[in-house]
């Protein structure tokens, strides 16, 4: 158990040092909360939903968070 805790600590240190850009495609209900959690973890959130932004964000972001709790047609297209 101690090894897991030490590894988690090291991973969070690396996360805070690297400050990766995380692209969130999510609904408006949880957008603020997910941005704050991402910031608290040491990463940089971006919530780009426009068709014109999604492709570029895909090349810049280090990770993608998809929230499929509340979907609408444009959001589905952008996720694909």
N, C-alpha and C positions, 0 to 999 in steps of 0.2 A: 504494500500500500504506500509505503514511503517513497518508493521509486516513481509511482504514478504521480504523487503530489509534487515531487521534485521536477519531473518532466513537464507537468502542467505549468509550474512556476517558470521554468526555462522558456517554454513556448510563449507565455504571456510577455516575458521580457523581449523575446525576438519580435513579437507582434508590435509592441510599443516602439521598438527601435526602427522597424521597417516602415511603419505607418502606411500599410497598403490601402489603396483605393478600393472600396467595396461598392459595387453597383447593386442597388436594390430595385427590383421591379415588384412593387407591392401596392396594396390598396391604400387609400387615403386614411383609413381608420387607424392603422398602426404605423404610419409613416414616421411620425415624430418619435414614437417609442423605439422603433428599430434604429433610427438615426442616433438617438441618445445612447443606446446599448453599444452600437458600433464605436462611437466616440469614447465611451467609457472603457472599452476593450483596447483602445489605442489605435484603431484604424480610422480611415476617413470615408464617411458615407457619401454616396451620390445617388439621388433619386431622379433618374432621367427616364421619362415615360414617352416623350415625343418620338415619333417614327424617325425623325431626322437625327436624333441623338443616340438611339439605341445601338446602332452598328459601331459608332465611334467609341462609345463607352465599353463595348465588348472588347475592343483592342487595347484600351487603357487600364481597365480594372484588373485587379489581381484575383477577385472572386465575384461571384454572382449570388444574390439571395433572391429567391422567387417565393412570393406569398400567393397562394392560389385560393385563399379563403373567400374572396369576393372578386369574381372575374367579370370583365366586359370585353367585347370583341377586340378593341385596339390593344388592350393589355395582353390578351392571348396571342395576337399577332406578334407583339414585341417579344414575348417570351420565346417564341419559336425562332 
